[in-house]
Amino acid sequence: MAASEVRVDDHIYNGTGTNAHPTFAWETVTEVRIEDGLMLLITGNLKGLHGEFWLEPEEQIVVMRYPKPNA
């Protein structure tokens, strides 16, 4: 999906990196912002360790989204 469609609580794929298990590469988006025309997707805690992903709004990114439970 396009980066502009990513929402808080979506899971984005960050590649396998140095992790032995590929599921460690999925990160939960905790904040979505637009800065200088770019989408800033933040994973983790802003006050502690976190990841920042800067993308063009139309740039494609792999997302896993779970349905919201019925109230």
C-alpha positions in Angstrom: 0.0 0.0 0.0 1.0 3.6 -0.3 2.9 5.1 2.7 0.1 7.8 3.0 -2.4 5.0 3.8 -0.4 3.6 6.8 -2.1 4.0 10.2 -1.1 3.7 13.8 -1.1 0.0 14.9 -0.3 -1.2 11.4 2.7 -3.5 11.1 5.4 -2.6 8.6 8.1 -4.9 7.3 11.7 -3.8 8.0 13.6 -6.6 6.2 15.4 -9.4 7.9 18.5 -7.4 8.9 20.7 -9.4 11.4 17.7 -11.2 13.0 17.7 -15.0 12.7 13.9 -15.1 12.5 12.0 -13.2 9.8 9.0 -12.3 12.0 11.3 -10.1 14.1 11.4 -7.7 11.1 7.7 -6.7 11.5 7.4 -3.5 13.6 4.3 -1.8 14.9 3.7 1.8 13.8 3.1 4.0 16.9 2.9 7.4 15.2 2.3 8.7 11.6 3.3 12.3 10.7 3.8 14.3 7.5 7.0 16.4 7.6 8.3 18.4 4.7 6.0 16.5 2.3 7.3 13.1 3.4 5.5 10.5 5.5 7.3 9.8 8.8 6.4 6.4 10.2 7.6 5.9 13.8 7.9 2.5 15.4 8.5 1.9 19.1 8.6 4.5 21.9 9.6 8.1 21.0 11.2 8.6 24.4 13.2 5.4 24.1 14.4 3.2 21.3 12.4 3.7 18.1 12.6 3.5 14.4 11.9 6.2 11.9 10.9 5.4 8.3 10.8 8.3 5.9 8.8 7.7 2.7 7.3 9.6 -0.2 3.5 9.6 0.3 3.0 7.4 -2.9 5.9 5.1 -2.1 4.8 1.4 -1.6 5.4 -0.3 1.7 4.5 -3.8 2.9 1.8 -3.6 5.7 0.0 -6.1 7.8 -3.2 -4.7 9.3 -5.5 -6.6 11.7 -9.2 -5.9 11.8 -10.4 -3.9 14.8 -12.4 -5.9 17.2 -16.2 -5.2 17.4 -17.2 -3.1 20.3 
